[in-house]
Amino acid sequence: MQSKLTAKSDPSLCYSMIYEKDSVSIEFFALMLSEAMSRNLNCKDITQDIIAFRKKATGNDSSGGPNSSGEASSSDYSNEGINWVTGQSS
């Protein structure tokens, strides 16, 4: 499984961590997180690449986030400044 993650491009790994998180096991997500950290990968820095990868992978032109159902977003910004990949403050 680790070699499968190692072979993923940065946008592909971020895409999996964002859009497929709910469909993978906790153990596999932990492996993805470990791989992202070993690459010093910050998915926020490559958002356009992730969106392009998503369009290519799904054929979906929506550039919404993981929950792009059209619902109003929360006004809770308590985690602003936190790297959502590593969980560390930026």
C-alpha positions as CSV (number, residue, x, y, z in Angstrom):
1,M,0.0,0.0,0.0
2,Q,2.8,2.4,0.8
3,S,4.3,2.0,-2.7
4,K,0.9,2.9,-4.1
5,L,0.9,6.2,-2.2
6,T,4.6,6.9,-3.0
7,A,3.7,6.7,-6.7
8,K,0.9,9.3,-6.5
9,S,1.6,12.8,-7.7
10,D,1.2,15.6,-5.2
11,P,-2.2,16.8,-6.6
12,S,-3.4,13.2,-6.7
13,L,-2.4,12.6,-3.0
14,C,-4.1,15.8,-1.9
15,Y,-7.2,15.0,-4.0
16,S,-7.4,11.6,-2.2
17,M,-7.0,13.2,1.2
18,I,-9.7,15.8,0.5
19,Y,-12.3,14.1,-1.6
20,E,-11.9,10.5,-0.8
21,K,-11.3,10.8,3.0
22,D,-14.7,9.4,3.9
23,S,-14.3,6.3,1.7
24,V,-10.9,5.1,3.0
25,S,-10.0,3.5,6.3
26,I,-8.4,5.4,9.1
27,E,-5.3,3.4,8.7
28,F,-5.0,4.2,4.9
29,F,-5.7,7.9,5.6
30,A,-2.9,7.8,8.3
31,L,-0.6,6.4,5.6
32,M,-1.6,9.2,3.2
33,L,-1.0,11.8,5.9
34,S,2.4,10.3,6.7
35,E,3.3,10.4,3.0
36,A,2.2,14.0,2.7
37,M,4.2,15.0,5.7
38,S,7.3,13.2,4.4
39,R,7.0,15.3,1.2
40,N,6.5,18.4,3.3
41,L,3.3,18.8,1.2
42,N,0.9,21.6,1.9
43,C,-2.2,21.0,-0.2
44,K,-3.3,24.6,0.2
45,D,-0.3,25.7,-1.9
46,I,-1.3,23.6,-4.9
47,T,-5.1,24.2,-4.9
48,Q,-5.2,25.0,-8.7
49,D,-3.3,21.7,-9.4
50,I,-5.8,19.8,-7.3
51,I,-8.7,21.4,-9.0
52,A,-7.2,20.6,-12.4
53,F,-6.6,17.0,-11.2
54,R,-10.2,16.7,-10.0
55,K,-11.6,18.0,-13.3
56,K,-9.4,15.4,-15.2
57,A,-10.3,12.6,-12.8
58,T,-14.1,13.2,-12.5
59,G,-14.9,15.4,-15.5
60,N,-16.6,17.7,-13.0
61,D,-16.0,21.4,-13.6
62,S,-17.2,22.4,-10.1
63,S,-14.4,24.0,-8.2
64,G,-16.2,23.7,-4.9
65,G,-14.6,22.2,-1.8
66,P,-15.2,18.7,-0.3
67,N,-18.7,19.7,0.6
68,S,-19.8,21.6,-2.4
69,S,-23.5,20.9,-2.0
70,G,-24.3,24.6,-2.1
71,E,-25.0,24.8,1.6
72,A,-23.9,28.0,3.3
73,S,-20.5,27.7,4.9
74,S,-20.0,28.1,8.6
75,S,-18.8,31.4,10.0
76,D,-16.6,29.5,12.5
77,Y,-13.0,30.5,11.6
78,S,-11.5,29.1,14.8
79,N,-9.1,26.8,12.8
80,E,-7.9,29.6,10.5
81,G,-4.1,29.5,10.3
82,I,-4.0,25.8,10.9
83,N,-2.5,23.6,8.2
84,W,-5.3,21.1,7.6
85,V,-2.8,18.5,6.3
86,T,-0.4,18.5,9.2
87,G,-2.7,20.0,11.9
88,Q,0.0,22.5,12.9
89,S,-0.4,26.2,13.0
90,S,1.1,28.0,10.0
